[in-house]
Amino acid sequence: MKKDKVKILVFPCGSEIGLEIFRALALEKNIELIGGSSTNDHGRFIYKNYVDNLKFIYDSNFIDSLKKLIAEKKIDIIYPTMDEVIYILKKNEENLGCKVIGSDVYSLEICNSKKNTYEYFKDFIKTPKIYSSVEKIEEFPVFIKPDRGYGSRKTLKANSKEELIFWLKKNMDQEMLILEYLDGKEYTVDCFNNYKNELLFCGPRTRNRIMNGISVNTKKDLTRIKEITHIARIINSKLKLRGAWFFQLKENSKGDLVLLEIASRLGGSSGLFRAEGINFALLTIYDLLGHDVKILNQDFIIEMDRALDNKYKLSTKFDTVYLDLDDCLIINDLINTELIKFLYQCINNKIKIILITKHKGNLEETLIEKRLKHLFDKIIQLDEKEEKSNYINNKNSIFIDDSFSERFKVNKKIGIPTFGLDAISCLVN
């Protein structure tokens, strides 16, 4: 990799894929991430370098406006995070002035249409039975899904003819597929191909709980690894996939593995394997730049569970933090790691840290024991009856204490923002 940082535009950056790419690459010393979105989304809370109001991909000026941004920001690589975005950018790659992460256009045309995928692979892999019309359905339930779609959006199990017709009429704006219903175990299989079209990794994981098409509980599962790897090799032999990609399988009533879809991008929950040391986003970038990469397969089993996360932007600006010690920075004789994270963030941002405490024991011994002695710019130790508000004289500061009474007094007397332990997360970037 060249000495200067590689500038990568992640677009759209607020999608689940965009957030996973950030988690995978944010601390890489050779990479500078730029987040881009067409709508104001969660990406602006995550990406420090963020560009909003980008044209939508079907806008007639999309490519020209993107070329301008690429030139202005001196972007080396675009990391698209949605199937249709990948397809459009790969078709226009030669005209953009930078590299685009993704497979070749022909492979994308197969992957982006489930109908194309099933037709292309029906002689090599078991695919779902497709009903061409409602009248030809042999039994219910059936499953309906868009031919071109993202995640599980607009997918539905229809238990009757009436229910099926209702949902088909409701989604007349796009082509819907009527498929046999599969009621077995579902797998997502994360894969990686290098520039030589070699399959370097194939990792199945179960989709145990799904929210908005994203697997929010997933676990590595090797029980059918031989069959699944065989399917991965068939897919790899028929398409020119590159970098991170995945496919999904589901068992039918006989236990056969049936192909649901193939996607030429990393999966939304592929971070499961990042915990095992397989960073798909980073591997994909190194491979794109022509490096020979290796993958370390480790044999421990990982389970990942996800939930909605909170990120905050505060209007409060401050150059000093006052904080308490007992039951605040130290709780039950243990260091509050969430608060310590914030304090080191303050050190990085040149913000002063002042300890203001009514600690009854030997304060120096306690700080030495907990390895906190050199953390503070100043230490103020008070008697039990003294008021902390009398020792805070900086209006451009904040105060952190577990005691509501102390926070109330400081806020009313000094007029500065105060935070309890439950609010520390809103201070952490």
Contacts in CASP RR format, 6 or more apart in sequence:
PFRMAT RR
TARGET T0000
AUTHOR 0000-0000-0000
METHOD contacts of the structure
MODEL  1
MKKDKVKILVFPCGSEIGLEIFRALALEKNIELIGGSSTNDHGRFIYKNY
VDNLKFIYDSNFIDSLKKLIAEKKIDIIYPTMDEVIYILKKNEENLGCKV
IGSDVYSLEICNSKKNTYEYFKDFIKTPKIYSSVEKIEEFPVFIKPDRGY
GSRKTLKANSKEELIFWLKKNMDQEMLILEYLDGKEYTVDCFNNYKNELL
FCGPRTRNRIMNGISVNTKKDLTRIKEITHIARIINSKLKLRGAWFFQLK
ENSKGDLVLLEIASRLGGSSGLFRAEGINFALLTIYDLLGHDVKILNQDF
IIEMDRALDNKYKLSTKFDTVYLDLDDCLIINDLINTELIKFLYQCINNK
IKIILITKHKGNLEETLIEKRLKHLFDKIIQLDEKEEKSNYINNKNSIFI
DDSFSERFKVNKKIGIPTFGLDAISCLVN
1 30 0 8 1.000
1 286 0 8 1.000
1 289 0 8 1.000
1 291 0 8 1.000
5 29 0 8 1.000
5 30 0 8 1.000
5 31 0 8 1.000
5 32 0 8 1.000
6 30 0 8 1.000
6 31 0 8 1.000
6 32 0 8 1.000
6 76 0 8 1.000
6 77 0 8 1.000
6 285 0 8 1.000
6 289 0 8 1.000
7 32 0 8 1.000
7 34 0 8 1.000
7 73 0 8 1.000
7 74 0 8 1.000
7 75 0 8 1.000
7 76 0 8 1.000
7 77 0 8 1.000
8 25 0 8 1.000
8 31 0 8 1.000
8 32 0 8 1.000
8 33 0 8 1.000
8 34 0 8 1.000
8 75 0 8 1.000
8 76 0 8 1.000
8 77 0 8 1.000
8 78 0 8 1.000
8 79 0 8 1.000
8 285 0 8 1.000
9 34 0 8 1.000
9 35 0 8 1.000
9 36 0 8 1.000
9 51 0 8 1.000
9 69 0 8 1.000
9 70 0 8 1.000
9 73 0 8 1.000
9 75 0 8 1.000
9 77 0 8 1.000
9 78 0 8 1.000
9 79 0 8 1.000
9 98 0 8 1.000
10 18 0 8 1.000
10 21 0 8 1.000
10 22 0 8 1.000
10 33 0 8 1.000
10 34 0 8 1.000
10 35 0 8 1.000
10 36 0 8 1.000
10 47 0 8 1.000
10 79 0 8 1.000
10 81 0 8 1.000
11 35 0 8 1.000
11 36 0 8 1.000
11 37 0 8 1.000
11 54 0 8 1.000
11 78 0 8 1.000
11 79 0 8 1.000
11 80 0 8 1.000
11 81 0 8 1.000
11 85 0 8 1.000
12 18 0 8 1.000
12 36 0 8 1.000
12 37 0 8 1.000
12 38 0 8 1.000
12 39 0 8 1.000
12 41 0 8 1.000
12 54 0 8 1.000
12 81 0 8 1.000
12 82 0 8 1.000
12 85 0 8 1.000
13 19 0 8 1.000
13 21 0 8 1.000
13 22 0 8 1.000
13 35 0 8 1.000
13 36 0 8 1.000
13 37 0 8 1.000
13 41 0 8 1.000
13 43 0 8 1.000
13 46 0 8 1.000
13 47 0 8 1.000
13 50 0 8 1.000
13 81 0 8 1.000
14 37 0 8 1.000
14 41 0 8 1.000
14 42 0 8 1.000
14 43 0 8 1.000
14 46 0 8 1.000
14 81 0 8 1.000
15 41 0 8 1.000
15 81 0 8 1.000
15 82 0 8 1.000
16 214 0 8 1.000
16 268 0 8 1.000
17 81 0 8 1.000
17 82 0 8 1.000
17 265 0 8 1.000
17 266 0 8 1.000
17 267 0 8 1.000
17 268 0 8 1.000
18 43 0 8 1.000
18 79 0 8 1.000
18 81 0 8 1.000
19 42 0 8 1.000
19 43 0 8 1.000
19 46 0 8 1.000
20 266 0 8 1.000
20 267 0 8 1.000
20 268 0 8 1.000
20 269 0 8 1.000
20 270 0 8 1.000
20 271 0 8 1.000
20 281 0 8 1.000
21 33 0 8 1.000
21 79 0 8 1.000
21 81 0 8 1.000
21 266 0 8 1.000
21 281 0 8 1.000
22 33 0 8 1.000
22 43 0 8 1.000
22 46 0 8 1.000
22 47 0 8 1.000
23 271 0 8 1.000
23 274 0 8 1.000
24 271 0 8 1.000
24 274 0 8 1.000
24 279 0 8 1.000
24 280 0 8 1.000
24 281 0 8 1.000
24 282 0 8 1.000
25 31 0 8 1.000
25 33 0 8 1.000
25 281 0 8 1.000
25 282 0 8 1.000
25 285 0 8 1.000
26 33 0 8 1.000
28 282 0 8 1.000
31 285 0 8 1.000
32 49 0 8 1.000
33 47 0 8 1.000
33 49 0 8 1.000
34 47 0 8 1.000
34 49 0 8 1.000
34 50 0 8 1.000
34 51 0 8 1.000
34 73 0 8 1.000
34 75 0 8 1.000
35 43 0 8 1.000
35 47 0 8 1.000
35 49 0 8 1.000
35 50 0 8 1.000
35 51 0 8 1.000
36 43 0 8 1.000
36 47 0 8 1.000
36 50 0 8 1.000
36 51 0 8 1.000
36 52 0 8 1.000
36 54 0 8 1.000
37 43 0 8 1.000
37 44 0 8 1.000
37 50 0 8 1.000
37 51 0 8 1.000
37 52 0 8 1.000
37 54 0 8 1.000
38 53 0 8 1.000
38 54 0 8 1.000
38 55 0 8 1.000
38 56 0 8 1.000
38 57 0 8 1.000
39 52 0 8 1.000
40 52 0 8 1.000
42 311 0 8 1.000
43 50 0 8 1.000
44 50 0 8 1.000
44 52 0 8 1.000
45 311 0 8 1.000
45 312 0 8 1.000
45 313 0 8 1.000
46 311 0 8 1.000
51 69 0 8 1.000
51 73 0 8 1.000
54 65 0 8 1.000
54 66 0 8 1.000
54 69 0 8 1.000
55 61 0 8 1.000
55 62 0 8 1.000
55 65 0 8 1.000
55 66 0 8 1.000
56 62 0 8 1.000
57 84 0 8 1.000
57 85 0 8 1.000
57 88 0 8 1.000
59 65 0 8 1.000
62 88 0 8 1.000
63 92 0 8 1.000
63 95 0 8 1.000
63 96 0 8 1.000
66 96 0 8 1.000
67 95 0 8 1.000
67 96 0 8 1.000
67 97 0 8 1.000
69 75 0 8 1.000
70 78 0 8 1.000
70 96 0 8 1.000
70 97 0 8 1.000
70 98 0 8 1.000
71 97 0 8 1.000
75 98 0 8 1.000
76 98 0 8 1.000
76 99 0 8 1.000
77 98 0 8 1.000
77 99 0 8 1.000
77 100 0 8 1.000
77 101 0 8 1.000
77 285 0 8 1.000
77 288 0 8 1.000
78 89 0 8 1.000
78 96 0 8 1.000
78 98 0 8 1.000
78 99 0 8 1.000
78 100 0 8 1.000
78 101 0 8 1.000
79 101 0 8 1.000
79 281 0 8 1.000
79 285 0 8 1.000
80 86 0 8 1.000
80 89 0 8 1.000
80 100 0 8 1.000
80 101 0 8 1.000
80 102 0 8 1.000
80 265 0 8 1.000
81 265 0 8 1.000
82 150 0 8 1.000
82 265 0 8 1.000
83 108 0 8 1.000
83 111 0 8 1.000
83 112 0 8 1.000
83 148 0 8 1.000
83 149 0 8 1.000
83 150 0 8 1.000
83 263 0 8 1.000
83 264 0 8 1.000
83 265 0 8 1.000
84 112 0 8 1.000
84 148 0 8 1.000
86 100 0 8 1.000
86 101 0 8 1.000
86 102 0 8 1.000
86 108 0 8 1.000
86 264 0 8 1.000
86 265 0 8 1.000
87 105 0 8 1.000
87 108 0 8 1.000
87 109 0 8 1.000
87 112 0 8 1.000
89 96 0 8 1.000
89 100 0 8 1.000
90 100 0 8 1.000
90 102 0 8 1.000
90 103 0 8 1.000
90 104 0 8 1.000
90 105 0 8 1.000
90 108 0 8 1.000
91 105 0 8 1.000
93 99 0 8 1.000
93 100 0 8 1.000
99 288 0 8 1.000
101 243 0 8 1.000
101 284 0 8 1.000
101 285 0 8 1.000
101 288 0 8 1.000
102 108 0 8 1.000
102 242 0 8 1.000
102 243 0 8 1.000
102 264 0 8 1.000
102 265 0 8 1.000
103 111 0 8 1.000
103 239 0 8 1.000
103 240 0 8 1.000
103 241 0 8 1.000
103 242 0 8 1.000
103 243 0 8 1.000
103 245 0 8 1.000
103 264 0 8 1.000
104 240 0 8 1.000
104 242 0 8 1.000
106 240 0 8 1.000
107 239 0 8 1.000
107 240 0 8 1.000
107 241 0 8 1.000
107 264 0 8 1.000
108 264 0 8 1.000
109 116 0 8 1.000
110 116 0 8 1.000
110 117 0 8 1.000
110 120 0 8 1.000
110 239 0 8 1.000
110 262 0 8 1.000
111 117 0 8 1.000
111 239 0 8 1.000
111 261 0 8 1.000
111 262 0 8 1.000
111 263 0 8 1.000
111 264 0 8 1.000
112 148 0 8 1.000
113 147 0 8 1.000
113 148 0 8 1.000
114 145 0 8 1.000
114 146 0 8 1.000
114 147 0 8 1.000
114 148 0 8 1.000
114 177 0 8 1.000
114 260 0 8 1.000
114 261 0 8 1.000
115 130 0 8 1.000
115 147 0 8 1.000
115 175 0 8 1.000
115 177 0 8 1.000
117 127 0 8 1.000
117 259 0 8 1.000
117 261 0 8 1.000
117 262 0 8 1.000
118 127 0 8 1.000
118 128 0 8 1.000
118 130 0 8 1.000
118 259 0 8 1.000
120 238 0 8 1.000
121 127 0 8 1.000
121 234 0 8 1.000
121 235 0 8 1.000
121 238 0 8 1.000
121 259 0 8 1.000
124 234 0 8 1.000
124 238 0 8 1.000
125 231 0 8 1.000
125 234 0 8 1.000
125 235 0 8 1.000
125 259 0 8 1.000
126 252 0 8 1.000
126 256 0 8 1.000
126 257 0 8 1.000
126 258 0 8 1.000
126 259 0 8 1.000
127 258 0 8 1.000
127 259 0 8 1.000
128 143 0 8 1.000
128 179 0 8 1.000
128 180 0 8 1.000
128 182 0 8 1.000
128 258 0 8 1.000
128 259 0 8 1.000
128 260 0 8 1.000
129 179 0 8 1.000
129 180 0 8 1.000
130 177 0 8 1.000
130 178 0 8 1.000
130 179 0 8 1.000
131 137 0 8 1.000
131 142 0 8 1.000
131 178 0 8 1.000
131 179 0 8 1.000
131 180 0 8 1.000
132 178 0 8 1.000
133 178 0 8 1.000
134 161 0 8 1.000
134 164 0 8 1.000
134 165 0 8 1.000
134 168 0 8 1.000
134 178 0 8 1.000
137 161 0 8 1.000
137 164 0 8 1.000
137 178 0 8 1.000
140 158 0 8 1.000
140 159 0 8 1.000
140 160 0 8 1.000
140 161 0 8 1.000
140 164 0 8 1.000
140 181 0 8 1.000
141 157 0 8 1.000
141 158 0 8 1.000
141 159 0 8 1.000
141 181 0 8 1.000
142 157 0 8 1.000
142 158 0 8 1.000
142 164 0 8 1.000
142 178 0 8 1.000
142 179 0 8 1.000
142 180 0 8 1.000
142 181 0 8 1.000
143 155 0 8 1.000
143 156 0 8 1.000
143 157 0 8 1.000
143 158 0 8 1.000
143 178 0 8 1.000
143 179 0 8 1.000
143 180 0 8 1.000
143 181 0 8 1.000
143 182 0 8 1.000
144 155 0 8 1.000
144 156 0 8 1.000
144 158 0 8 1.000
144 164 0 8 1.000
144 167 0 8 1.000
144 168 0 8 1.000
144 171 0 8 1.000
144 176 0 8 1.000
144 177 0 8 1.000
144 178 0 8 1.000
144 179 0 8 1.000
145 152 0 8 1.000
145 154 0 8 1.000
145 155 0 8 1.000
145 156 0 8 1.000
145 176 0 8 1.000
145 177 0 8 1.000
145 179 0 8 1.000
146 153 0 8 1.000
146 154 0 8 1.000
146 155 0 8 1.000
146 171 0 8 1.000
146 174 0 8 1.000
146 175 0 8 1.000
146 176 0 8 1.000
146 177 0 8 1.000
147 174 0 8 1.000
147 175 0 8 1.000
147 176 0 8 1.000
147 177 0 8 1.000
148 174 0 8 1.000
148 175 0 8 1.000
151 212 0 8 1.000
151 213 0 8 1.000
151 214 0 8 1.000
152 210 0 8 1.000
152 212 0 8 1.000
152 213 0 8 1.000
153 212 0 8 1.000
153 213 0 8 1.000
154 171 0 8 1.000
154 174 0 8 1.000
154 176 0 8 1.000
156 167 0 8 1.000
157 181 0 8 1.000
158 164 0 8 1.000
158 167 0 8 1.000
164 178 0 8 1.000
167 176 0 8 1.000
168 176 0 8 1.000
168 178 0 8 1.000
180 252 0 8 1.000
182 250 0 8 1.000
182 251 0 8 1.000
182 252 0 8 1.000
182 253 0 8 1.000
182 258 0 8 1.000
182 260 0 8 1.000
183 252 0 8 1.000
183 253 0 8 1.000
184 250 0 8 1.000
184 251 0 8 1.000
184 252 0 8 1.000
184 253 0 8 1.000
184 255 0 8 1.000
185 206 0 8 1.000
185 250 0 8 1.000
185 251 0 8 1.000
186 206 0 8 1.000
186 207 0 8 1.000
186 248 0 8 1.000
186 249 0 8 1.000
186 250 0 8 1.000
186 251 0 8 1.000
186 260 0 8 1.000
187 204 0 8 1.000
187 205 0 8 1.000
187 206 0 8 1.000
187 207 0 8 1.000
187 221 0 8 1.000
187 224 0 8 1.000
187 228 0 8 1.000
187 248 0 8 1.000
187 249 0 8 1.000
187 250 0 8 1.000
187 257 0 8 1.000
188 204 0 8 1.000
188 205 0 8 1.000
188 207 0 8 1.000
188 215 0 8 1.000
188 218 0 8 1.000
188 246 0 8 1.000
188 247 0 8 1.000
188 248 0 8 1.000
188 267 0 8 1.000
188 269 0 8 1.000
189 202 0 8 1.000
189 203 0 8 1.000
189 204 0 8 1.000
189 205 0 8 1.000
189 228 0 8 1.000
189 231 0 8 1.000
189 232 0 8 1.000
189 246 0 8 1.000
189 247 0 8 1.000
189 248 0 8 1.000
189 249 0 8 1.000
190 201 0 8 1.000
190 202 0 8 1.000
190 203 0 8 1.000
190 205 0 8 1.000
190 244 0 8 1.000
190 246 0 8 1.000
190 266 0 8 1.000
190 267 0 8 1.000
190 270 0 8 1.000
190 272 0 8 1.000
190 273 0 8 1.000
190 280 0 8 1.000
191 199 0 8 1.000
191 201 0 8 1.000
191 202 0 8 1.000
191 203 0 8 1.000
191 232 0 8 1.000
191 236 0 8 1.000
191 241 0 8 1.000
191 244 0 8 1.000
191 245 0 8 1.000
191 246 0 8 1.000
191 247 0 8 1.000
192 199 0 8 1.000
192 200 0 8 1.000
192 201 0 8 1.000
192 243 0 8 1.000
192 244 0 8 1.000
192 245 0 8 1.000
192 278 0 8 1.000
192 280 0 8 1.000
192 283 0 8 1.000
192 284 0 8 1.000
192 295 0 8 1.000
193 199 0 8 1.000
193 200 0 8 1.000
193 236 0 8 1.000
193 241 0 8 1.000
193 242 0 8 1.000
193 243 0 8 1.000
193 245 0 8 1.000
194 200 0 8 1.000
194 242 0 8 1.000
194 243 0 8 1.000
194 287 0 8 1.000
194 292 0 8 1.000
194 293 0 8 1.000
195 242 0 8 1.000
195 287 0 8 1.000
195 288 0 8 1.000
195 290 0 8 1.000
197 236 0 8 1.000
197 240 0 8 1.000
197 241 0 8 1.000
197 242 0 8 1.000
199 232 0 8 1.000
199 233 0 8 1.000
199 236 0 8 1.000
200 293 0 8 1.000
200 294 0 8 1.000
200 295 0 8 1.000
201 273 0 8 1.000
201 278 0 8 1.000
201 295 0 8 1.000
201 297 0 8 1.000
202 225 0 8 1.000
202 228 0 8 1.000
202 229 0 8 1.000
202 232 0 8 1.000
203 220 0 8 1.000
203 225 0 8 1.000
203 228 0 8 1.000
203 273 0 8 1.000
204 220 0 8 1.000
204 221 0 8 1.000
204 222 0 8 1.000
204 224 0 8 1.000
204 225 0 8 1.000
204 228 0 8 1.000
205 215 0 8 1.000
205 218 0 8 1.000
205 219 0 8 1.000
205 220 0 8 1.000
205 221 0 8 1.000
205 269 0 8 1.000
205 272 0 8 1.000
205 273 0 8 1.000
206 218 0 8 1.000
206 219 0 8 1.000
206 221 0 8 1.000
207 215 0 8 1.000
207 218 0 8 1.000
207 248 0 8 1.000
208 215 0 8 1.000
208 217 0 8 1.000
208 218 0 8 1.000
208 219 0 8 1.000
209 215 0 8 1.000
209 216 0 8 1.000
209 217 0 8 1.000
209 305 0 8 1.000
210 216 0 8 1.000
214 268 0 8 1.000
214 269 0 8 1.000
214 306 0 8 1.000
215 268 0 8 1.000
215 269 0 8 1.000
216 269 0 8 1.000
216 305 0 8 1.000
216 306 0 8 1.000
216 307 0 8 1.000
217 303 0 8 1.000
217 304 0 8 1.000
217 305 0 8 1.000
217 306 0 8 1.000
218 269 0 8 1.000
218 272 0 8 1.000
218 303 0 8 1.000
218 304 0 8 1.000
219 272 0 8 1.000
219 301 0 8 1.000
219 302 0 8 1.000
219 303 0 8 1.000
219 304 0 8 1.000
220 272 0 8 1.000
220 273 0 8 1.000
220 276 0 8 1.000
220 301 0 8 1.000
220 302 0 8 1.000
220 303 0 8 1.000
224 257 0 8 1.000
227 257 0 8 1.000
228 249 0 8 1.000
228 257 0 8 1.000
231 247 0 8 1.000
231 249 0 8 1.000
231 257 0 8 1.000
231 259 0 8 1.000
232 247 0 8 1.000
235 241 0 8 1.000
235 247 0 8 1.000
235 262 0 8 1.000
239 262 0 8 1.000
241 264 0 8 1.000
242 264 0 8 1.000
242 284 0 8 1.000
242 287 0 8 1.000
242 288 0 8 1.000
243 280 0 8 1.000
243 283 0 8 1.000
243 284 0 8 1.000
243 287 0 8 1.000
243 288 0 8 1.000
244 265 0 8 1.000
244 266 0 8 1.000
244 267 0 8 1.000
244 270 0 8 1.000
244 280 0 8 1.000
244 281 0 8 1.000
244 283 0 8 1.000
244 284 0 8 1.000
245 262 0 8 1.000
245 263 0 8 1.000
245 264 0 8 1.000
245 265 0 8 1.000
245 266 0 8 1.000
246 262 0 8 1.000
246 263 0 8 1.000
246 265 0 8 1.000
246 266 0 8 1.000
246 267 0 8 1.000
246 270 0 8 1.000
247 259 0 8 1.000
247 260 0 8 1.000
247 261 0 8 1.000
247 262 0 8 1.000
247 263 0 8 1.000
248 259 0 8 1.000
248 260 0 8 1.000
248 261 0 8 1.000
249 257 0 8 1.000
249 258 0 8 1.000
249 259 0 8 1.000
249 260 0 8 1.000
250 257 0 8 1.000
250 258 0 8 1.000
250 260 0 8 1.000
251 257 0 8 1.000
251 258 0 8 1.000
252 258 0 8 1.000
266 280 0 8 1.000
266 281 0 8 1.000
266 284 0 8 1.000
267 280 0 8 1.000
269 304 0 8 1.000
269 306 0 8 1.000
270 280 0 8 1.000
271 280 0 8 1.000
271 304 0 8 1.000
272 302 0 8 1.000
272 303 0 8 1.000
272 304 0 8 1.000
273 280 0 8 1.000
273 302 0 8 1.000
274 280 0 8 1.000
275 302 0 8 1.000
275 304 0 8 1.000
276 298 0 8 1.000
276 300 0 8 1.000
276 302 0 8 1.000
277 296 0 8 1.000
277 298 0 8 1.000
278 295 0 8 1.000
278 296 0 8 1.000
283 293 0 8 1.000
283 295 0 8 1.000
286 293 0 8 1.000
287 293 0 8 1.000
310 425 0 8 1.000
310 426 0 8 1.000
312 425 0 8 1.000
312 426 0 8 1.000
312 427 0 8 1.000
314 426 0 8 1.000
314 427 0 8 1.000
316 398 0 8 1.000
316 417 0 8 1.000
317 396 0 8 1.000
318 351 0 8 1.000
318 396 0 8 1.000
318 397 0 8 1.000
318 398 0 8 1.000
318 416 0 8 1.000
318 417 0 8 1.000
319 351 0 8 1.000
319 352 0 8 1.000
319 394 0 8 1.000
319 396 0 8 1.000
319 397 0 8 1.000
320 351 0 8 1.000
320 352 0 8 1.000
320 353 0 8 1.000
320 354 0 8 1.000
320 394 0 8 1.000
320 396 0 8 1.000
320 397 0 8 1.000
320 398 0 8 1.000
321 343 0 8 1.000
321 346 0 8 1.000
321 351 0 8 1.000
321 352 0 8 1.000
321 353 0 8 1.000
321 354 0 8 1.000
321 397 0 8 1.000
321 398 0 8 1.000
321 399 0 8 1.000
321 400 0 8 1.000
322 354 0 8 1.000
322 356 0 8 1.000
322 388 0 8 1.000
322 392 0 8 1.000
322 397 0 8 1.000
322 398 0 8 1.000
322 399 0 8 1.000
322 400 0 8 1.000
322 410 0 8 1.000
323 329 0 8 1.000
323 339 0 8 1.000
323 343 0 8 1.000
323 353 0 8 1.000
323 354 0 8 1.000
323 355 0 8 1.000
323 356 0 8 1.000
323 399 0 8 1.000
323 400 0 8 1.000
323 401 0 8 1.000
324 355 0 8 1.000
324 356 0 8 1.000
324 357 0 8 1.000
324 388 0 8 1.000
324 400 0 8 1.000
324 401 0 8 1.000
324 402 0 8 1.000
324 403 0 8 1.000
324 406 0 8 1.000
325 355 0 8 1.000
325 357 0 8 1.000
325 359 0 8 1.000
325 363 0 8 1.000
325 366 0 8 1.000
326 357 0 8 1.000
326 358 0 8 1.000
326 359 0 8 1.000
327 402 0 8 1.000
327 403 0 8 1.000
328 336 0 8 1.000
328 339 0 8 1.000
328 400 0 8 1.000
328 401 0 8 1.000
328 402 0 8 1.000
328 421 0 8 1.000
329 335 0 8 1.000
329 336 0 8 1.000
329 339 0 8 1.000
329 340 0 8 1.000
329 355 0 8 1.000
329 372 0 8 1.000
330 336 0 8 1.000
330 366 0 8 1.000
330 370 0 8 1.000
331 421 0 8 1.000
335 370 0 8 1.000
335 372 0 8 1.000
336 421 0 8 1.000
336 424 0 8 1.000
338 424 0 8 1.000
338 425 0 8 1.000
338 428 0 8 1.000
339 400 0 8 1.000
339 421 0 8 1.000
339 424 0 8 1.000
341 428 0 8 1.000
342 424 0 8 1.000
342 427 0 8 1.000
342 428 0 8 1.000
343 353 0 8 1.000
343 375 0 8 1.000
345 427 0 8 1.000
345 428 0 8 1.000
345 429 0 8 1.000
346 352 0 8 1.000
346 353 0 8 1.000
347 353 0 8 1.000
352 377 0 8 1.000
352 378 0 8 1.000
353 375 0 8 1.000
353 376 0 8 1.000
353 377 0 8 1.000
354 376 0 8 1.000
354 377 0 8 1.000
354 378 0 8 1.000
354 379 0 8 1.000
354 380 0 8 1.000
355 375 0 8 1.000
355 376 0 8 1.000
355 378 0 8 1.000
355 379 0 8 1.000
355 380 0 8 1.000
356 380 0 8 1.000
356 382 0 8 1.000
356 388 0 8 1.000
356 391 0 8 1.000
356 392 0 8 1.000
357 363 0 8 1.000
357 379 0 8 1.000
357 380 0 8 1.000
357 381 0 8 1.000
357 382 0 8 1.000
358 381 0 8 1.000
358 382 0 8 1.000
358 383 0 8 1.000
358 384 0 8 1.000
358 386 0 8 1.000
359 366 0 8 1.000
359 381 0 8 1.000
360 384 0 8 1.000
363 379 0 8 1.000
363 381 0 8 1.000
364 373 0 8 1.000
367 373 0 8 1.000
367 375 0 8 1.000
367 379 0 8 1.000
380 391 0 8 1.000
382 388 0 8 1.000
382 391 0 8 1.000
387 409 0 8 1.000
388 399 0 8 1.000
388 401 0 8 1.000
388 406 0 8 1.000
388 409 0 8 1.000
388 410 0 8 1.000
389 406 0 8 1.000
389 409 0 8 1.000
389 410 0 8 1.000
389 413 0 8 1.000
389 414 0 8 1.000
392 399 0 8 1.000
392 410 0 8 1.000
392 414 0 8 1.000
392 416 0 8 1.000
393 414 0 8 1.000
394 416 0 8 1.000
395 414 0 8 1.000
395 415 0 8 1.000
395 416 0 8 1.000
397 416 0 8 1.000
398 416 0 8 1.000
398 417 0 8 1.000
398 418 0 8 1.000
398 419 0 8 1.000
398 427 0 8 1.000
399 406 0 8 1.000
399 407 0 8 1.000
399 410 0 8 1.000
399 411 0 8 1.000
399 414 0 8 1.000
399 416 0 8 1.000
399 417 0 8 1.000
399 418 0 8 1.000
399 419 0 8 1.000
400 418 0 8 1.000
400 419 0 8 1.000
400 420 0 8 1.000
400 421 0 8 1.000
400 424 0 8 1.000
401 407 0 8 1.000
401 410 0 8 1.000
401 418 0 8 1.000
401 420 0 8 1.000
402 420 0 8 1.000
402 421 0 8 1.000
404 420 0 8 1.000
407 418 0 8 1.000
407 419 0 8 1.000
407 420 0 8 1.000
408 418 0 8 1.000
410 416 0 8 1.000
410 418 0 8 1.000
411 417 0 8 1.000
411 418 0 8 1.000
419 426 0 8 1.000
419 427 0 8 1.000
END
